[in-house]
Amino acid sequence: MDIVRSFITCLIWIPYFLKSERVKNTFIR
């Protein structure tokens, strides 16, 4: 169960992190 939870958390956080990185880049410009 713990492994499944961590896996789901990764699925949610990785795209979120990539999105925030893109937003930062656009703000810098």
N, CA and C of each residue as an Amber inpcrd file, in Angstrom:
protein
    87
   0.8410000  -1.2020000   0.0000000   0.0000000   0.0000000   0.0000000
   0.8750000   1.2510000   0.0000000   1.9040000   1.2460000   0.8220000
   2.7910000   2.4140000   0.8800000   3.4510000   2.6650000  -0.4720000
   3.8550000   1.5800000  -1.1230000   4.5150000   1.7250000  -2.4290000
   3.5430000   2.3530000  -3.4270000   2.3120000   1.9160000  -3.4010000
   1.3050000   2.4550000  -4.3260000   1.1110000   3.9440000  -4.0630000
   1.0500000   4.3200000  -2.8000000   0.8520000   5.7380000  -2.4590000
   2.0140000   6.5730000  -2.9600000   3.2240000   6.1080000  -2.7360000
   4.3970000   6.8730000  -3.1920000   4.4090000   6.9540000  -4.7190000
   3.9960000   5.8900000  -5.3750000   3.9580000   5.8840000  -6.8420000
   2.9650000   6.9300000  -7.3510000   1.7960000   6.9650000  -6.7430000
   0.7730000   7.9500000  -7.1440000   1.2820000   9.3630000  -6.8730000
   1.9290000   9.5410000  -5.7370000   2.4660000  10.8650000  -5.4010000
   3.4640000  11.3100000  -6.4620000   4.3090000  10.3960000  -6.9030000
   5.2950000  10.7280000  -7.9500000   4.5660000  11.1190000  -9.2330000
   3.5380000  10.3630000  -9.5870000   2.7910000  10.6620000 -10.8150000
   2.1910000  12.0620000 -10.7550000   1.7780000  12.4730000  -9.5610000
   1.1680000  13.8040000  -9.4220000   2.2340000  14.8880000  -9.3940000
   3.3200000  14.6570000  -8.6540000   4.3180000  15.7120000  -8.4390000
   5.2210000  15.9670000  -9.6300000   5.5910000  14.9280000 -10.3680000
   6.5280000  15.1340000 -11.4910000   5.9440000  16.1000000 -12.5310000
   4.7280000  15.8980000 -13.0300000   4.1590000  16.8540000 -14.0030000
   3.9940000  18.2410000 -13.3840000   3.6200000  18.2870000 -12.1050000
   3.4430000  19.5750000 -11.4230000   4.7700000  20.3190000 -11.3770000
   5.8320000  19.6030000 -11.0420000   7.1570000  20.2240000 -10.9680000
   7.5950000  20.7260000 -12.3440000   7.3780000  19.9250000 -13.3680000
   7.7590000  20.3360000 -14.7260000   6.9660000  21.5730000 -15.1370000
   5.6890000  21.6090000 -14.7900000   4.8540000  22.7650000 -15.1220000
   5.3720000  24.0130000 -14.4260000   5.6900000  23.8870000 -13.1450000
   6.1810000  25.0480000 -12.3920000   7.5010000  25.5370000 -12.9840000
   8.3390000  24.6190000 -13.4460000   9.6110000  25.0100000 -14.0700000
   9.3310000  25.8280000 -15.3260000   8.3650000  25.4170000 -16.1150000
   8.0090000  26.1530000 -17.3360000   7.4940000  27.5380000 -16.9690000
   6.6710000  27.6050000 -15.9610000   6.1120000  28.8970000 -15.5370000
   7.2490000  29.8220000 -15.1080000   8.2020000  29.2920000 -14.3620000
   9.3500000  30.1050000 -13.9290000  10.0960000  30.6430000 -15.1440000
  10.3110000  29.8040000 -16.1280000  11.0390000  30.2320000 -17.3300000
  10.2940000  31.3610000 -18.0380000   8.9990000  31.2490000 -18.1390000
   8.2310000  32.2910000 -18.8260000   8.2600000  33.5860000 -18.0120000
   8.2710000  33.4680000 -16.6880000   8.3020000  34.6730000 -15.8520000
   9.6510000  35.3680000 -15.9620000  10.7240000  34.5680000 -16.0810000
  12.0690000  35.1530000 -16.2080000  12.1330000  35.9720000 -17.4940000
  11.5280000  35.4820000 -18.5650000  11.5230000  36.2130000 -19.8270000
  10.6290000  37.4380000 -19.6780000
